[in-house]
Amino acid sequence: MTACPCGLPAGYDDCCGRYHRGAPAPTPELLMRSRYSAFAVGDAGYLLRTWHPRTRPRTVETGSGWLRLEVLEAVGGLLDTEGTVRFRAHSLDGVVAERSRFVREDGRWVYLGPV
């Protein structure tokens, strides 16, 4: 069993892998974790699919060297239409810290951008 890059105590296939294969992430936190995992495993297609069309770039670069994720605060749940996640993503190049905004579009959570 390969550990999931997002840091939850489950294997990749049962954790973020299921979202990468098409299951909708039920909360902003799980979408953010799955997006971090997509960066770690090189799944640029997933990152683009889960990015709000208004703020989505044409391309996205993934890379190796992601070490761990810290979720510091998560707001938004199963019945909400907006949410935020504050996190720190550690890599060999340093730390990315952000408070991200998520919205539900057509029944699925998508990343809108930093707050």
C-alpha positions in Angstrom: 0.0 0.0 0.0 1.4 3.4 -1.0 0.8 6.1 1.6 -1.3 9.0 0.4 0.7 12.2 0.0 -2.0 14.3 1.7 -1.0 13.0 5.1 -4.3 11.2 6.0 -3.8 7.7 7.4 -4.9 5.8 4.3 -3.3 4.5 1.1 -3.3 6.6 -2.0 -5.8 4.5 -3.9 -8.4 4.7 -1.1 -7.7 8.3 -0.2 -6.9 10.9 -2.9 -6.6 8.4 -5.7 -10.4 7.9 -5.8 -10.8 11.7 -6.4 -8.2 11.7 -9.1 -10.1 8.9 -10.8 -13.4 10.9 -10.8 -15.2 10.7 -7.4 -16.2 14.1 -6.2 -14.4 15.4 -3.1 -17.2 16.0 -0.5 -15.6 18.9 1.4 -13.2 21.8 0.6 -10.6 20.2 2.8 -10.7 16.9 1.0 -10.5 18.7 -2.4 -7.5 20.7 -1.2 -5.8 17.6 0.1 -6.5 15.8 -3.2 -5.1 18.8 -5.1 -1.9 18.7 -3.0 -1.7 15.0 -3.8 -2.1 15.7 -7.5 0.8 18.1 -7.4 2.9 15.4 -5.6 2.0 12.6 -8.1 2.1 14.8 -11.2 -1.6 14.8 -12.1 -1.9 18.1 -13.9 -5.2 17.1 -15.5 -6.9 16.8 -12.1 -5.6 20.1 -11.0 -7.1 21.8 -14.1 -10.4 19.9 -13.8 -10.8 21.0 -10.1 -9.9 24.7 -10.8 -12.7 27.2 -11.2 -13.0 28.1 -15.0 -12.8 31.9 -14.1 -9.4 31.6 -12.5 -7.9 28.4 -14.1 -4.6 28.8 -15.9 -4.1 27.3 -19.3 -1.4 24.9 -17.9 -0.1 24.0 -14.5 3.2 22.5 -13.5 3.6 19.7 -11.1 6.8 18.6 -9.6 8.5 16.2 -7.3 9.9 17.2 -4.0 6.7 17.7 -2.0 7.3 16.5 1.5 4.2 17.1 3.6 1.0 19.0 4.0 -0.3 20.8 7.1 -4.0 21.7 7.1 -4.3 24.5 9.7 -7.9 25.4 9.3 -10.8 24.2 7.2 -14.3 25.8 6.8 -17.1 24.3 4.7 -18.8 21.0 4.6 -21.2 18.8 2.9 -24.1 21.3 2.7 -22.1 24.5 2.1 -21.5 26.2 -1.2 -18.3 28.1 -0.2 -15.4 27.2 2.0 -11.8 28.0 2.8 -8.7 26.0 3.8 -5.6 27.4 5.3 -2.6 25.2 4.8 1.2 24.9 4.6 2.7 22.7 1.9 6.3 21.7 2.5 8.7 20.9 -0.4 12.4 20.7 -1.0 12.1 24.3 -2.3 10.5 25.7 0.9 7.0 26.2 2.2 3.9 27.4 0.4 1.4 28.9 2.8 -2.1 29.9 1.6 -5.7 30.4 2.6 -7.6 29.0 -0.4 -11.1 29.7 -1.4 -13.4 26.9 -2.7 -16.9 27.1 -4.2 -19.3 24.4 -5.3 -20.0 24.4 -9.0 -22.5 22.0 -10.5 -22.4 19.9 -7.3 -18.6 19.6 -7.2 -16.1 21.6 -5.2 -13.6 23.6 -7.2 -10.6 25.7 -6.2 -11.2 29.5 -6.8 -7.9 30.9 -5.6 -6.2 32.4 -2.6 -8.2 34.6 -0.2 
